[in-house]
């Protein structure tokens, strides 16, 4: 879609993307957020990122607060801190009363507030907004304007698309136009004026954008900002709807002292609003703050103050995404044992724990696990009888895991609606999110298999098929557990290969799952078939064979499939 771009985004800047429908704005935003990967070129440096889609799905089995706590943990926050920030931001968006309401019962506007809150509560270094104002009421739109100003003032980069040409007019530092598959920097219009293609914002000059890999200059000279220091007696309140949606910082040591950071185009109106508000506000200091410049050549080193930059490069013959992205170094690390600075969450995506908890909670609450679990229980009830030879029953219990594991894997990688999956992928990376889904399915499958193995060990007869040869129980238990793990791994691998991102159509996915399961049971060289065969043949001759080779092959197969599908998920969404 996007044929060429080489984009660097400085810290502390507000960037607007504009263009007609279908020109690739959402594609570029997904590249910026790390949801998709360029098919050519490179993406360097992944900051703490949050993404807000145009429409957030309500079809999630969580309450608003429960979902926000899960996403806060995925973003790197602790549980208590995530709950505190969720409550604070829901209150700011006048949605605190919906905190305990199931998402499925919320209106579209309230669901969109939840989507906005999950991004803002993370305090990201890169905030990507894809028409995030859509569906919000007027008060919430103004609150989002203020929150964007606060993030920019805090040094974050905000990139947004919105259909309203007046959105954040006068605060935008640079505007880029998408058209004909190319990204071009254009001058932003002054406050109150409508610029090219309906863009509004402060005056800014910009260079042209060359194709990825060329030395074309990218960037725009940002509009300057002004920091206004104002004081008033304790208890004085700021006027509502301040011009320019300034970032507001209150001095905890000096009650009544505030720092307001706003684009220069809005500074005069903001000063007039303060001085005529009826409250005794006094302006004690006015400090200009030029925005950092972004212009540089594509092959030059990034400036020290540059924030994450992402771009889509020339499209290949299939119209796919190609690109080049660069980012500044991440935030300074926190020494082990040292207190973490306020507002700096743990690095997201490096730990799979929060993602696993989120995926497991999503699977458990959706109750979609019932169908594969009942299927497995039916197979086990038919094939496993009390008093039957132990190794035969263990082999049957392991073999029945194949369809259950494949089904669970398909469920876990498709259980989130696309927009929700994009939010998770932006926070932790699409590969890690996909891996967490597969590990959740594998864990559920193993739990089923271990439970069935325990049942067989309790009810089965520790003898061979001749009913006279004794079978040592410890060795049989170990062989059964190894076969169970082997079949669970192969079943999960089959499910991963028969679902997105490899297969997207439901009919093809289901047919491929059935075929893959059958092949895994009968094809020579299948680790699952080998493990089950070892148990069955051992029951015939009274010998316990540990399926070590088959288990090792199953581990390698599952790891290869997980790596392949996790890599593919960022390209073929």
RAJO-V926598 format. One record per residue. PHI is phi in whole degrees, -180 to 180 (NA if undefined). Layout:
# RAJO-V926598
phi
PHI
PHI
This chain:
# RAJO-V926598
phi
NA
-101
-83
-160
-165
-145
-123
-123
-114
-73
-66
67
-127
-113
-116
-109
-106
-141
158
-70
-60
85
-87
107
-63
-65
-61
-66
-63
-65
-66
-60
-79
82
-73
-112
-115
-66
-73
-141
91
-150
-122
-117
78
-116
-78
-68
-124
-133
-134
-121
-78
-66
-133
-94
-76
-90
-81
-128
-83
-129
-78
-60
-66
-62
-64
-65
-65
-60
-68
-61
-66
-62
-73
109
-86
-74
-61
-64
-67
-63
-65
-66
-67
-60
-64
-65
-74
-62
-65
-62
-96
55
-129
-63
-69
-98
-60
-98
-88
-58
-58
-65
-97
-84
-73
-61
-64
-69
-62
-66
-63
-63
-62
-67
-64
-60
-79
-71
-67
-79
48
-74
-81
-131
-113
-115
-120
-101
51
-67
-79
-62
90
-81
-75
-60
-64
-69
-64
-67
-66
-66
-57
-65
-64
-63
-60
-66
-65
-64
-64
-80
100
-84
-103
-121
-120
-142
-127
-152
-76
-86
-66
-90
-60
54
-59
89
-109
-73
-91
-155
-126
-124
-106
-103
-164
63
80
-124
-106
-133
-76
-127
-65
-83
-79
-64
-56
88
-108
-106
-91
-58
59
86
-78
-131
155
-72
-63
-153
-103
-150
-88
-97
-108
-89
-62
-58
93
-96
-98
-66
-85
-123
125
-152
-75
-77
-73
-75
-121
-128
-104
-109
-101
-129
-131
-157
-59
-55
99
-69
-113
-76
-63
-73
54
-66
-58
80
47
-68
-76
-116
-127
-98
-87
-67
-86
-129
-58
93
-102
-131
-118
-115
-111
-146
-63
-56
-62
-103
-65
-63
-65
-66
-62
-62
-63
-65
-74
-111
-79
96
-94
-79
-81
-122
-88
-101
-159
-133
-123
-72
-131
-62
-72
-64
-85
-111
-69
-167
-81
-68
-104
-90
-74
-68
-68
-62
-101
-80
-97
-53
-129
-136
-153
-105
-100
-61
-79
-79
-61
-89
76
-74
-94
-132
179
-144
-136
-139
-146
-76
-64
-69
-62
-57
-69
-97
-65
-57
88
-82
-63
-77
-58
-61
82
-110
-74
-61
-62
-76
85
-82
-114
-86
-53
-61
-66
-65
-64
-66
-66
-66
-65
-64
-67
-65
-74
-76
63
-73
-71
-60
-62
-65
-67
-65
-61
-65
-62
-66
-60
-65
-64
-78
-96
-112
-121
-62
87
-77
-54
-61
-68
-61
-66
-64
-64
-66
-63
-70
-63
-68
-71
-58
-66
-65
-65
-65
-64
-63
-64
-62
-65
-68
-82
-121
-75
-87
-59
-53
-65
-66
-63
-64
-62
-65
-64
-65
-75
-123
100
-63
-65
-68
-62
-67
-62
-63
-64
-66
-67
-63
-63
-63
-62
-65
-65
-63
-61
-61
-65
-65
-62
-66
-63
-62
-64
-64
-64
-79
-108
-77
-92
-77
-137
-83
-64
-79
68
-119
-79
-76
-115
-64
-64
-60
-65
-64
-63
-65
-63
-65
-67
-65
-66
-62
-63
-62
-69
-65
-65
-66
-61
-64
-63
-62
-61
-65
-78
-106
-136
-60
-92
-78
-122
-106
-77
-61
-61
-65
-63
-65
-62
-66
-65
-62
-65
-63
-64
-63
-64
-65
-86
-117
-74
-68
89
-73
-60
-66
-61
-62
-66
-68
-61
-59
-68
-66
-67
-65
-67
-73
-108
75
-119
-90
-111
-82
-80
-69
-64
-63
-66
-63
-64
-66
-62
-64
-62
-64
-65
-65
-65
-62
-63
-63
-71
-66
-67
-74
-66
-83
-109
-117
-71
